[in-house]
Amino acid sequence: MRAPKNIQCFHFCGTKLLFSGKKADDGTIVELLASTLRRDIAFGTLLPDQKLKIEELRARYGGSNHSMRETLRILSTEGLVEATAQRGFRVTSATEDDMRDIQMVRFEVEKVALSRSIALGDVAWEGRVMAAHHALQKAEAEAVSSPDTLTALRWDEACRAFSYALIEACDSPRLIDLHRKFFDQSRRFRLAKMREGRLDWAARKQRQQGLLEAVLARNEDAALRLLRQDVDAELQH
């Protein structure tokens, strides 16, 4: 695989990102670190309320003091990390109250964005929604038969891609940014349900097929009803 621009080589060694050759661009390093920490928060490698010490994180993931602080600042704006009174950082809590709040806000954002997409989306958008749905069904079938960590990661990315495809025609960068933020905050709960065997795969498939059909038919009422059911099912015990 070709290395990203300005980086001669990078690879995962456990969870640590190792950079060699020409000095990597700070922005690229921060982007890679943020992606890795998001993944580890989502998968519970970094636990809710866990303190995040710069030196420990550098030993585990690599990067400089500056790049790690910038990474934590970005994750704090996304709601995945919180600054503490002692000017440190910790992983955001993941209580049932947190889950219900994320569930409520995520649906309200996606509801507005999906309504606008149904009104504004063109035929090309419909094609992207269909393609994302097809990819999600393949990922879900793989997750059912082989629920390992790599499969779970691919499945989670397919969930994100389908959710994004549904709302991408909303013509509002701010709505899309809010969607990404709250979808990422919901990852821990969705992946926990998967790991614990608490997802009803058959019901998910039926809801997603119904949602696709409602969107293609521009049936806003049915689409919003199924969207609500899908968000609730992902974020309920």
N, C-alpha and C positions, 0 to 999 in steps of 0.2 A: 504494500500500500504506500503511495507517495506521501511523504511527510508534509504537514502544513507549511505554508510559506514562512521563511525565516527560521525554520527548525530543521536541523539535519536528521534528528531521530528522536522519537519519544515512544515509550512503551510502558505498560503496566507491570510492576513488579510487586505483587500483592496488591496494595492500593496506592503505592507511592508512584508518582509521576517522575520519571527520570529524563532529564534533558541533556543532550551532549552535542558536541560540535559547536557551530556558531551560536552565539547568545540569542536566545529566543526573545521575541518581542514581548514586552511586559503585558500588553493587552491580551495576547494569545495565551500566555501563561495563566493569567487570571481567568480567562474563559475556560481553559482546561481544568483548572483547580475548582472553579465554581461548578462545572458539570459533574466532576467526580464527587464533590461534597454533597451535591444535590442527590446523586445516586445513593450515597451511603446513608444520608438522612432518610431517604425514601425506603431503603431496605432495612433500616434499623441497625446498621453497623454503627452509626452515631445515634445514641439513644435520646429520647425526649428529656430535656432539662440537663443534659450532659454539658459540663463546662468545656469550653473550647479554648485551650491555651495555645498561643502562637507557636512556641517552641515545640510542643508535642505534635501539633499539626504539621509543622515543617518537617519534623523527623519522619512522619508517617506519609506525607503527600509530596514533599519537596517544596520548591519555591523559596522566595525571600521573605523577610519580615514585611516588606512593603506589599508584595503581591498577595500574601496571605491576609493581611489586614484589609486590602481592597476586596478580596474575595468575600470575606466575612461581612464587609459593608454592603456588598451587592446582595448577599443572601439575607441580610437583615431587612433590606428594602422589599424583598420578596416574601417576608414573613416566615422564613425557614429558620432563621437565627435571630436571637434577641441580644441587645447590649445590656449588660448588667450595671448595677449602681457602682461597682468597683472598676468600671471602664473595661471590663472584659466581655466575653461573649458566651452564650450557651445555646444549645439547640432548643427551639421553641417547644413548649409543652404539647402534649397530644392527648388531652383528656376528652371525655365524652362531650363536655361543653364546647371545647375547641372544635370537635368534629361537627357538632350541630351548627355552630356558627359558620364554619367553612361551607357546609352543605347549603345553608340558607343563602349566603352571599354568592356562592358559585352559581346556584340556579338563577338568581335574579339577574346576574350579569349575562349568563348564557341565554336566558329567555329573551332579553332585549336584543342581543346580538343575532339570535336565530330568527326572530321575527323580521329584523331588518334584512337578513340574508335571503329569506324566503321572498321578500318583496323586491329585492334588488338583484339577486343572483341571476346570472345568465346560463346558457347551455354549457359553457365551459366549466362553470362552477358545479353544475349538476354532475358533469363527468368526473370531476375531482372528488366529489362526495361519494360517488359510486366506487371509484378506485380505492378510496380510503376504507370504505365499508368492506370491500372484497379482501383487502389486506388484513383488516381486523379479524374477519372470520377465519382466515388461514392461521393467524396468530393465536386465536382462541382455541382452535382445534389442536394446535401444537401444545398449548399450555395445558389442556386437559390430558393429553397423552404423555407429556413429559414436563412436569412442573418443576424444572430445576431453575437455578438463579438466572442463567443466561436466557432461557426461554421466558421467564417472568419479565426480564428487562425488555426483551423484544415485544412482548405482549403489552407492557405498559406504554411503550413508545407508539404502538399501533392504536391504543386507546386514545392517546394524546392526538395523534394524527387525524383520527376520525372526528374527534370532538372539535379540533381546529377547523377541519374542512367544512363542518356544518355551519360555522359562524364566520368564515373568512370573507364572505361577500357582504358583510355588514357595513363596509365603508366607514369604519371608525377605528383608527389605530389605537385609541385609548381603550375601547372595549376589548379589542384583541389582546392588548397588554394585560388588562385585568383578568381576562379569561386565562391567560397563561399563568399568571400569578396564583390564582385560586385553584386551578387545576393541579399545579405543582404542589400546593399545600395539601391537596387531597390524596396525593400519591401514597403516603404512608398507610392511610386507612384502607385504601383499595388493595395494596399489596399485602397487607396483613390479612385481609379476608381471603385472599388467594392462597397464601401460605397455610392458613388454618383450615382450608377446605370449606369455606363458608359462602362461596359464590355459587349461585344457581346458573350454571352455564346454559342450560336449555332455555330458561326464562330470559337470560341476557340476549341470546340469539333471536328470540322472538321479538323482544322489544326493539333491538337494533334494526331488524328487518322492517318492522312496522314504522320506525322512525324514518328510515330511508324512503319507504314508499310514501309516507306523509309529506316529506320534504319535496320529493319529485312531483307529487301531485299539487304542491303549494297549498296544502291543507294545514294552515297555521295552528288551528285549535288542536287537531290530533297530534301534530308534531310537538307542541308545547306540553301536552299531556304526557306523551311518551318520554320526552326529555325529563320531565319532573320525576317520572317513575324510575328512569335510569339513574339519575343522580341520587335519589333517595335509596335505591337498592345498593348502590356502591358505598354509601356513607351511613349505613344503619347497622346496628348490632343485631 
